[in-house]
């Protein structure tokens, strides 16, 4: 149940950030890889969310939130050197 709450929160955060504008422009921030209208969350983001849930629930080393943000920035590449199973 905790994982479901986390995933729902992350999906809501994703939706909110998609409507944000890019700093210095009037254009909304758009996903580049395989995300069009009505397609939902991209696979790379789902992968980051799954690693985040594992990190939180299994007590991995490192700061799960920071590693999640890194994974988002790298479009699905989790920083296993910083956040990994104990």
C-alpha positions in Angstrom: 0.0 0.0 0.0 2.9 2.4 0.8 4.4 1.8 -2.7 1.0 2.7 -4.3 0.8 6.0 -2.4 4.4 6.9 -3.4 3.7 6.0 -7.1 0.5 8.1 -7.1 2.3 11.0 -5.5 5.1 10.7 -8.1 2.6 10.6 -11.0 0.9 13.7 -9.6 4.2 15.4 -9.4 5.0 14.4 -12.9 1.7 15.9 -14.2 2.4 19.1 -12.3 5.9 19.5 -13.7 4.7 18.9 -17.3 2.6 22.1 -17.1 5.5 24.2 -15.8 7.2 26.5 -18.2 10.9 26.4 -19.1 12.8 29.2 -17.3 13.1 32.2 -19.7 10.6 31.0 -22.2 6.8 30.9 -22.6 6.8 27.4 -24.0 5.8 24.5 -21.7 8.4 21.9 -20.8 7.9 18.9 -23.2 9.2 15.4 -23.0 11.4 14.4 -25.9 11.3 10.6 -26.0 8.2 8.8 -26.9 5.7 10.8 -25.0 2.8 12.3 -26.9 -0.7 13.3 -26.1 -2.5 10.7 -23.9 0.4 8.3 -23.7 0.9 8.8 -19.9 4.2 8.3 -18.0 7.2 7.5 -20.1 9.0 4.2 -19.5 12.2 5.8 -18.3 10.3 7.6 -15.6 8.4 4.5 -14.5 11.8 2.8 -14.1 13.1 5.7 -11.9 9.9 5.5 -9.8 10.3 1.7 -9.4 13.9 2.2 -8.2 12.8 4.9 -5.8 10.1 2.7 -4.3 12.7 -0.1 -3.8 15.1 2.3 -2.3 12.6 3.6 0.2 11.0 0.3 1.1 14.2 -1.8 1.3 16.3 0.8 3.1 19.0 1.2 0.4 22.1 3.2 1.1 22.1 6.9 -0.1 19.4 9.5 -0.3 16.6 8.1 -2.3 15.0 11.4 -3.3 18.3 12.8 -4.6 18.9 9.6 -6.6 15.4 9.8 -8.0 16.0 13.4 -9.2 19.3 12.3 -10.8 17.5 9.4 -12.5 14.9 11.8 -13.9 17.6 14.1 -15.2 19.4 11.2 -16.8 16.1 9.8 -18.2 16.2 6.4 -16.5 19.8 5.9 -15.4 19.7 5.2 -11.7 22.9 6.2 -9.8 23.7 2.8 -8.3 27.0 4.0 -6.8 25.1 6.4 -4.6 21.9 4.4 -3.9 21.9 0.7 -3.8 20.9 -2.3 -1.8 22.7 -2.9 1.5 
